[in-house]
Amino acid sequence: MTDGLDPRLADAFPALATEIAELLRAEGEPLAEVVADLPYYGLCTCTATCSNLLTAPPGSSGSSMIQLERDGVDIIWLSLDPSRTTITDIEVLDGRDLGPNAQRSG
């Protein structure tokens, strides 16, 4: 659940959140059930070109990752917290336009 200060990923990117949950369910991954309630903290600012979508405060990510693929090609990478119980950021690899919610301000 979010604290009400940050929007949910599912509100900012409904199609992406649905797709991630569906791909995780297809893999039998229990993290599929947390996707609907993930907060959205904006784009990662580690570099000017980073386009990861943060679903936890910056610096929350651990070294675990789930690679989601379609037709044998990685399309989304999910970084996980050290306990592997939540998704901390999302990297969309297939070049899709995520719309205005993924644009950098300034």
N, C-alpha and C positions, 0 to 999 in steps of 0.2 A: 504494500500500500504506500501511497505517497503521503507526504505531510501537508498537502494542499498548496504548497508554495511553488512547486514545479509541476508542469503539465505531465500527463502520462505519455509514454511513447505511443500507445495505441490511439491517443487523441491527435498527436502531431503527425504520425505516420500510420494510419489505420491499415492500409494494404500491406505494408512491410511487416507490421506486428502480426497480422493474420498469417502471412506467409511463413514467418519465422516459427510461429507456434505449430503450423501444419507440418513443416519440415522436421521439427523436433519430435512431434508425435509420431511421424512416420519412422523415426529412428528409435522409438520407444524411450525417448529421453524425458525424464520427469520435469526438467526445466521448462517444458512447454507450458506448464501450468502457471509459471510466474510472469510470462510475457505480457499478459493483459494488464498487470498492475505495475509494470516497470515505469519508474519516473523518467523524464527526459530532461537532462541538464544542458542540452545544447551540443554544439560541435566541440570536439577536442581542440585545444589551442596549443598543443605541444610544438607544432610547427605551423608555418603559414599555409602549408598544403595538406595537412592532416584533415581528413574528412570523416573520422570516426564519430558516431553518434554516442554520446555519453548517457548511460543509464544509471550511473553512480557518480559521486563527486570525483573530480580529477584525482588521480593517484590511487584509486581503489582497486585497480586491476591486479590480478595475480598472473602467474605464468601459464595457467590452463586456458585452453581454447577449444572450441567446437567449430569444426569446419562443416558448413552446410553446402551441399551441392545439388545441382540439377543436371541430369544427363551426363554425369561423370565430371562436371566442371564445378570448381568452387565458386559459389556466388555470394556467400556471406560468411564472415568469420565472427564468432562471438567470443569475446574475452570474458573470463569468469573470475569471481572473487576467489581468494585462496581456499575457501571451504567448498568451492564448486556448487554453491547453493543459489547463486544469482548471477545474472549477466551484467557486466560492468560497462561494456561498450560493444558497439556493433560496427563492423566494417563491411560496407556493401561493395563488392568487387566487380559487379557486372555492368557498371557504367550507367545504370538507370538514373533518370532524373527524379530526385526525391522531392522536388518542389521547393517552395519558398521557406519551409520550415528548416531546410538544411543549408540555407544561405548564410554566409558570414555577414555580420553587420559591421559597418565602419569601413 
